[in-house]
Amino acid sequence: MSVDLKQQVRDFWNANPCGTKFSEKEIGTKEFFDSIKQHRYSTEWHIPQVVQFERWRGRNVLEIGCGLGTDAVEFARAGANYTGIDLTPRSIELVARRFEMLGLSGRLRVADAESLPFEAEEFDLVYSHGVLHHTPDPQKAFDEIHRVLKPGGTAMIMLYHKNSYNYYVNIMFLRRLGAQLLRFDWGPNLVNKITGEDIDRLNQLQMRLRQDPAKFFSKEEFLNQNTDGAGNPLARVFTRRQVEEMFSRFSTVETQVHFLNKRWIPVIGKILPRAIERPLAHRFGWHLWIIARKF
């Protein structure tokens, strides 16, 4: 089952590289990459503040799940000795193209986070943003991260946060309520008009609901289908207590919460000033960051 699920995860992300939905430009062009960067750091403005890319100059950095390479570019530009892996050949192809366009260097390869193809104690930083909640055995991946980190090294991992507005209010209440409309033929069009959600995605969700309503509305499957697109085979959410236990092999474990998904806050989301957004994100945000150190 795990092998089959891993293949489903690989196939889904190979067909839908993370972040491509945020740009209408031709995939792989300079304009595409520029628009992806603009979107990422305008909506997730906390990333450079937390990571501090310049801190890693001259250090060995491994990124697990390099996606479209936006953070990879910042590490490489800052002078890190960058290595990026991804489960999918498509992402590695796109990041390699992006690095070539910008004249940057780094090691890029297809690899699995649950079985890292590196020697023990090789990296000063292992970084992974929004990836390991999609792997079948996250504990195995966390143990691998500990193995490849040098003594004194840092793991910086972002996972979806269970105790968040996005999980309890948006996904498990508002979206479940709206999904009831997909039972009707006219449902996708109405939901599209109300929310602006992509009509093709809504049609896919309607098809899945009609195939097996009980499975569709189960907590696990509903989360899968309402995080990173219809057809996503696996997504998980974590609490602070869970990740502290899962990272217990590390010497110190710090957690931070960021990113209030304002797009799904009715009425006031678009006009919410950052001065209010920041403290709300620290309490109810969707992104749970783990900063763990190995001594």
C-alpha positions in Angstrom: 0.0 0.0 0.0 2.8 2.4 0.9 4.6 1.8 -2.4 1.4 2.3 -4.4 0.6 5.5 -2.4 4.1 6.8 -3.0 3.6 6.3 -6.7 0.3 8.1 -6.6 2.0 11.0 -4.8 4.8 11.1 -7.4 2.4 11.0 -10.3 0.2 13.7 -8.9 3.0 16.2 -8.3 4.8 15.3 -11.5 1.6 16.3 -13.4 1.0 19.3 -11.1 4.4 20.9 -10.0 3.7 22.8 -6.8 2.9 26.4 -7.4 2.2 26.3 -11.2 -1.5 27.3 -10.5 -0.3 30.7 -9.3 0.9 31.9 -12.7 -0.8 32.2 -16.1 2.5 32.6 -17.9 4.0 29.8 -20.0 5.6 27.2 -17.7 9.3 27.3 -17.7 9.7 30.8 -19.1 11.5 33.7 -17.3 8.1 35.5 -17.0 6.7 32.4 -15.4 9.4 32.1 -12.8 9.3 35.8 -12.1 5.6 35.7 -11.4 5.9 32.7 -9.2 8.5 34.5 -7.1 6.4 37.6 -6.8 3.4 35.6 -5.7 5.3 33.5 -3.2 7.1 36.3 -1.3 4.1 38.7 -1.4 1.7 36.1 0.1 4.3 34.3 2.3 6.4 37.3 3.1 7.6 35.6 6.3 9.8 33.0 4.5 12.9 35.2 4.0 12.5 36.5 7.6 12.5 33.0 9.0 15.0 31.3 6.7 17.5 34.2 6.5 19.0 32.9 3.3 22.2 34.9 3.7 23.0 33.0 6.9 23.8 29.9 4.9 26.6 31.3 2.7 29.3 28.7 2.4 27.2 26.1 4.2 26.0 22.8 2.8 22.2 23.1 2.3 19.8 20.3 1.3 16.3 21.2 0.2 13.8 18.4 0.2 11.1 19.0 -2.3 12.5 21.9 -4.3 9.3 22.4 -6.4 9.8 25.3 -8.8 13.1 26.4 -7.2 12.0 29.8 -5.8 13.7 29.2 -2.4 16.5 27.3 -4.1 17.4 30.4 -6.1 17.7 32.5 -2.9 19.9 29.9 -1.2 22.2 29.7 -4.3 22.3 33.5 -4.7 23.2 33.8 -1.1 26.3 31.6 -1.7 25.1 28.3 -0.1 26.4 25.0 -1.4 23.0 24.0 -2.5 21.6 20.5 -3.1 17.9 20.1 -4.1 15.9 16.9 -4.4 12.4 16.2 -5.5 10.3 13.1 -5.8 9.4 14.2 -9.4 11.5 14.5 -12.5 9.4 17.4 -13.7 10.3 19.6 -10.8 14.0 18.8 -11.2 13.8 19.6 -14.9 12.2 23.0 -14.1 14.6 23.9 -11.4 17.5 23.0 -13.6 16.1 25.2 -16.3 15.7 28.1 -13.8 19.2 27.7 -12.5 20.6 27.7 -16.1 18.7 30.9 -16.9 20.1 32.7 -13.9 23.7 31.3 -14.1 23.4 29.5 -10.8 24.9 26.2 -9.7 23.8 23.4 -7.5 23.3 19.7 -7.2 19.8 18.6 -8.4 18.5 15.1 -8.4 15.3 13.0 -8.2 15.2 11.3 -4.8 12.9 10.2 -2.0 12.8 12.0 1.4 12.3 8.6 3.1 15.5 7.3 1.8 18.0 10.1 1.2 20.9 9.2 -1.1 23.5 11.0 1.0 26.2 10.2 3.6 25.6 10.7 7.3 26.4 14.1 8.7 26.7 15.8 5.3 24.6 19.0 5.6 24.5 22.1 7.8 20.9 22.7 7.0 18.1 20.5 5.8 15.2 22.7 4.6 11.7 21.5 3.4 8.7 23.8 2.9 5.3 22.3 2.5 6.4 18.8 1.3 6.7 16.2 4.0 3.0 16.2 4.9 2.6 14.5 1.5 4.9 11.6 2.1 3.4 8.2 3.4 5.9 7.8 6.2 6.9 11.3 7.5 8.6 9.8 10.6 11.0 8.0 8.3 11.8 11.2 6.5 12.4 13.1 9.8 14.8 10.3 10.9 16.6 10.6 7.6 17.0 14.3 8.0 18.6 13.7 11.4 21.0 11.2 9.9 22.3 13.5 7.1 22.7 16.6 9.4 26.1 17.4 10.8 26.4 17.8 14.6 25.3 21.4 15.2 23.1 21.3 12.0 19.6 22.6 11.7 16.4 21.2 10.3 13.9 23.8 9.1 10.6 22.1 8.1 7.2 23.5 7.3 4.1 21.2 7.7 0.4 22.0 7.6 -0.9 23.1 11.0 -4.0 21.3 12.4 -4.9 23.9 15.0 -5.5 26.6 12.4 -8.2 28.7 10.8 -7.6 27.1 7.5 -8.1 23.5 8.7 -11.1 23.9 11.1 -12.9 26.9 9.6 -12.1 26.9 5.9 -11.6 23.3 5.0 -13.7 21.4 7.6 -16.6 23.9 7.8 -16.8 26.3 4.9 -15.6 24.0 2.2 -17.6 21.0 3.5 -20.7 23.3 3.5 -20.0 24.4 0.0 -19.2 20.9 -1.2 -22.8 20.0 -0.5 -23.8 22.1 -3.5 -21.6 19.8 -5.7 -24.3 17.2 -5.3 -26.3 19.1 -7.9 -25.6 19.5 -11.6 -25.5 23.3 -11.3 -23.3 23.2 -8.2 -19.9 23.8 -9.7 -21.0 26.9 -11.6 -22.6 28.3 -8.5 -19.6 27.7 -6.3 -17.4 29.2 -9.0 -19.4 32.4 -9.0 -19.4 32.6 -5.2 -15.8 31.8 -4.5 -13.9 32.2 -7.8 -12.6 28.6 -7.4 -11.4 27.0 -10.7 -14.3 25.4 -12.5 -12.3 22.4 -13.7 -11.2 21.7 -10.2 -14.8 21.9 -9.0 -16.0 19.5 -11.7 -13.3 17.0 -10.6 -14.5 17.3 -7.0 -18.1 16.8 -8.1 -17.0 13.6 -10.0 -15.2 12.3 -6.9 -18.2 13.1 -4.7 -20.6 11.2 -6.9 -18.3 8.2 -7.2 -18.2 7.7 -3.4 -19.9 10.3 -1.2 -18.9 8.6 2.1 -15.2 8.5 1.2 -15.3 12.0 -0.2 -16.6 13.5 3.0 -14.4 11.5 5.3 -11.9 13.8 7.2 -8.9 12.3 5.6 -10.1 12.3 2.0 -11.7 15.7 2.3 -8.4 17.1 3.5 -6.6 15.4 0.6 -8.9 17.0 -2.0 -9.0 20.4 -0.5 -5.4 21.3 0.1 -3.4 21.2 -3.1 -5.9 20.4 -5.8 -8.4 17.8 -6.8 -6.8 14.4 -7.2 -4.2 15.0 -4.4 -3.7 11.5 -3.0 -2.3 12.5 0.4 -2.1 15.4 2.8 -1.7 15.5 6.6 -2.0 18.1 9.3 0.1 18.2 12.5 -0.1 19.8 15.9 2.8 21.3 17.8 2.8 18.4 20.3 2.9 15.8 17.5 5.9 17.3 15.8 7.7 17.8 19.1 7.4 14.0 19.6 8.3 13.2 16.0 11.5 15.3 16.2 12.4 13.9 19.7 15.8 12.6 18.3 16.9 16.2 17.9 18.5 18.1 20.8 16.2 21.2 20.6 12.9 21.7 18.8 11.3 25.1 18.3 7.9 25.6 16.6 6.5 28.7 14.9 3.2 29.3 13.2 2.9 31.5 10.1 0.7 32.3 7.1 -2.9 33.3 7.5 -4.6 32.1 4.3 -6.4 35.4 3.8 -7.9 34.3 0.5 -10.3 32.1 2.4 -11.4 34.6 5.0 -14.7 36.0 3.9 -15.2 39.8 3.5 -12.2 41.1 5.4 -9.5 38.7 4.1 -8.3 40.9 1.2 -8.1 44.1 3.2 -6.6 42.7 6.4 -3.5 44.9 7.2 -0.3 43.1 8.0 -0.2 44.6 11.5 -3.3 42.5 12.3 -2.4 39.6 10.0 0.9 38.9 11.8 -0.4 38.1 15.3 -3.4 36.2 14.0 -1.0 34.1 11.8 1.2 33.3 14.8 -1.8 31.8 16.6 -4.1 30.5 13.8 -1.8 30.2 10.8 -1.7 27.3 8.3 2.0 26.8 8.3 3.7 25.1 11.2 7.4 25.6 11.1 9.8 23.2 13.0 13.3 24.4 13.7 15.2 21.5 15.2 18.9 21.3 16.0 21.2 18.3 16.2 24.0 18.6 18.7 
